[in-house]
Amino acid sequence: MKAKEIREMAEKDLRERIQTEQANLAQMKLNHAVSPLEDTSKIAKARRDIARMKTILSQIENK
């Protein structure tokens, strides 16, 4: 997800999206522990997306 797309989201929607993505990341990690994923870069991408969303959320809150 691009930063531009994230900035266009409402604060409430952004918080919900962060929670959803964190749950998806936890599920991916669990699945990877049981049987390795074919594309392990998805875990890193999800982690980066979550960090990007949290950063933009904190910027919104600090304004």
TIDOGU-966484 format. One record per atom (N, C-alpha, C): x, y, z; residue in three letters; atom name; residue number from 1. Coordinates in steps of 0.001 Angstrom, whole numbers. Layout:
<recs>
       px       py       pz  type  atom  seq
        X        Y        Z   ALA    CA  NUM
...
</recs>
This chain:
<recs>
       px       py       pz  type  atom  seq
      844    -1171        0   MET     N    1
        0        0        0   MET    CA    1
      897     1243        0   MET     C    1
      569     2166     -831   LYS     N    2
     1355     3386     -979   LYS    CA    2
      986     4402       97   LYS     C    2
     1936     5252      432   ALA     N    3
     1712     6282     1450   ALA    CA    3
      587     7229     1032   ALA     C    3
      506     7522     -249   LYS     N    4
     -542     8417     -746   LYS    CA    4
    -1922     7833     -462   LYS     C    4
    -2071     6531     -689   GLU     N    5
    -3346     5868     -427   GLU    CA    5
    -3684     5899     1058   GLU     C    5
    -2678     5718     1886   ILE     N    6
    -2894     5705     3334   ILE    CA    6
    -3329     7082     3819   ILE     C    6
    -2696     8120     3300   ARG     N    7
    -3018     9489     3727   ARG    CA    7
    -4452     9868     3363   ARG     C    7
    -5017     9259     2342   GLU     N    8
    -6381     9568     1910   GLU    CA    8
    -7431     8914     2804   GLU     C    8
    -7003     7951     3637   MET     N    9
    -7941     7240     4498   MET    CA    9
    -8296     8093     5713   MET     C    9
    -9487     7868     6241   ALA     N   10
    -9900     8537     7473   ALA    CA   10
    -9159     7893     8641   ALA     C   10
    -9015     8637     9715   GLU     N   11
    -8261     8146    10873   GLU    CA   11
    -8874     6862    11441   GLU     C   11
   -10188     6829    11527   LYS     N   12
   -10879     5641    12064   LYS    CA   12
   -10622     4431    11165   LYS     C   12
   -10729     4625     9859   ASP     N   13
   -10496     3540     8917   ASP    CA   13
    -9049     3052     8987   ASP     C   13
    -8139     3981     9185   LEU     N   14
    -6731     3642     9270   LEU    CA   14
    -6457     2783    10498   LEU     C   14
    -7059     3137    11615   ARG     N   15
    -6887     2330    12838   ARG    CA   15
    -7416      912    12635   ARG     C   15
    -8572      800    12006   GLU     N   16
    -9161     -513    11748   GLU    CA   16
    -8287    -1324    10797   GLU     C   16
    -7745     -661     9801   ARG     N   17
    -6888    -1338     8823   ARG    CA   17
    -5606    -1854     9475   ARG     C   17
    -5051    -1066    10393   ILE     N   18
    -3845    -1491    11102   ILE    CA   18
    -4133    -2759    11910   ILE     C   18
    -5253    -2771    12610   GLN     N   19
    -5610    -3956    13394   GLN    CA   19
    -5798    -5175    12499   GLN     C   19
    -6449    -4988    11376   THR     N   20
    -6675    -6082    10438   THR    CA   20
    -5356    -6613     9891   THR     C   20
    -4484    -5703     9507   GLU     N   21
    -3198    -6119     8939   GLU    CA   21
    -2325    -6811     9985   GLU     C   21
    -2405    -6369    11239   GLN     N   22
    -1641    -7025    12293   GLN    CA   22
    -2146    -8450    12515   GLN     C   22
    -3454    -8637    12448   ALA     N   23
    -4014    -9978    12592   ALA    CA   23
    -3589   -10867    11424   ALA     C   23
    -3598   -10292    10213   ASN     N   24
    -3159   -11053     9038   ASN    CA   24
    -1688   -11435     9147   ASN     C   24
     -863   -10524     9644   LEU     N   25
      556   -10803     9808   LEU    CA   25
      773   -11924    10817   LEU     C   25
       59   -11876    11918   ALA     N   26
      180   -12926    12931   ALA    CA   26
     -228   -14282    12349   ALA     C   26
    -1284   -14279    11554   GLN     N   27
    -1747   -15524    10928   GLN    CA   27
     -712   -16043     9929   GLN     C   27
     -111   -15134     9161   MET     N   28
      919   -15540     8205   MET    CA   28
     2119   -16150     8911   MET     C   28
     2517   -15536    10028   LYS     N   29
     3654   -16062    10787   LYS    CA   29
     3355   -17445    11342   LYS     C   29
     2145   -17625    11828   LEU     N   30
     1741   -18924    12352   LEU    CA   30
     1739   -19971    11251   LEU     C   30
     1169   -19618    10115   ASN     N   31
     1139   -20550     8987   ASN    CA   31
     2548   -20882     8511   ASN     C   31
     3430   -19903     8532   HIS     N   32
     4800   -20111     8087   HIS    CA   32
     5543   -21041     9055   HIS     C   32
     5221   -20957    10337   ALA     N   33
     5859   -21830    11325   ALA    CA   33
     5424   -23276    11140   ALA     C   33
     4175   -23477    10744   VAL     N   34
     3647   -24831    10558   VAL    CA   34
     4146   -25422     9244   VAL     C   34
     3945   -24698     8174   SER     N   35
     4450   -25143     6874   SER    CA   35
     4939   -23912     6125   SER     C   35
     6176   -23926     5676   PRO     N   36
     6779   -22733     5059   PRO    CA   36
     5948   -22173     3902   PRO     C   36
     5868   -20846     3871   LEU     N   37
     5166   -20163     2786   LEU    CA   37
     6006   -20218     1518   LEU     C   37
     5353   -20183      389   GLU     N   38
     6078   -20162     -876   GLU    CA   38
     6786   -18826    -1070   GLU     C   38
     6104   -17739     -719   ASP     N   39
     6662   -16403     -894   ASP    CA   39
     6813   -15746      471   ASP     C   39
     7972   -15906     1074   THR     N   40
     8189   -15370     2416   THR    CA   40
     8328   -13855     2430   THR     C   40
     8495   -13239     1283   SER     N   41
     8606   -11779     1244   SER    CA   41
     7281   -11111     1616   SER     C   41
     6184   -11853     1581   LYS     N   42
     4888   -11290     1973   LYS    CA   42
     4895   -10866     3440   LYS     C   42
     5635   -11599     4268   ILE     N   43
     5716   -11252     5686   ILE    CA   43
     6411    -9905     5846   ILE     C   43
     7521    -9724     5165   ALA     N   44
     8259    -8467     5251   ALA    CA   44
     7439    -7312     4684   ALA     C   44
     6740    -7551     3592   LYS     N   45
     5906    -6503     2995   LYS    CA   45
     4791    -6089     3947   LYS     C   45
     4171    -7060     4594   ALA     N   46
     3093    -6760     5539   ALA    CA   46
     3622    -5959     6717   ALA     C   46
     4799    -6337     7212   ARG     N   47
     5413    -5617     8319   ARG    CA   47
     5699    -4162     7946   ARG     C   47
     6210    -3962     6748   ARG     N   48
     6509    -2602     6281   ARG    CA   48
     5234    -1780     6101   ARG     C   48
     4191    -2411     5572   ASP     N   49
     2918    -1702     5396   ASP    CA   49
     2352    -1257     6741   ASP     C   49
     2430    -2134     7731   ILE     N   50
     1934    -1794     9066   ILE    CA   50
     2732     -627     9633   ILE     C   50
     4043     -685     9490   ALA     N   51
     4889      400     9989   ALA    CA   51
     4572     1709     9283   ALA     C   51
     4354     1636     7979   ARG     N   52
     4020     2832     7202   ARG    CA   52
     2701     3422     7687   ARG     C   52
     1708     2567     7926   MET     N   53
      406     3043     8391   MET    CA   53
      514     3661     9779   MET     C   53
     1295     3037    10669   LYS     N   54
     1456     3573    12016   LYS    CA   54
     2164     4923    11988   LYS     C   54
     3139     5062    11120   THR     N   55
     3863     6324    10999   THR    CA   55
     2934     7438    10546   THR     C   55
     2152     7179     9538   ILE     N   56
     1225     8190     9025   ILE    CA   56
      146     8502    10054   ILE     C   56
     -305     7490    10786   LEU     N   57
    -1304     7718    11839   LEU    CA   57
     -734     8635    12913   LEU     C   57
      500     8406    13314   SER     N   58
     1103     9270    14330   SER    CA   58
     1284    10695    13799   SER     C   58
     1577    10845    12526   GLN     N   59
     1684    12171    11936   GLN    CA   59
      340    12890    11961   GLN     C   59
     -722    12155    11691   ILE     N   60
    -2067    12730    11719   ILE    CA   60
    -2421    13161    13136   ILE     C   60
    -2094    12297    14123   GLU     N   61
    -2423    12601    15505   GLU    CA   61
    -1652    13802    16033   GLU     C   61
     -429    13999    15568   ASN     N   62
      416    15076    16069   ASN    CA   62
       95    16441    15463   ASN     C   62
     -753    16472    14460   LYS     N   63
    -1104    17759    13829   LYS    CA   63
    -2100    18512    14672   LYS     C   63
</recs>
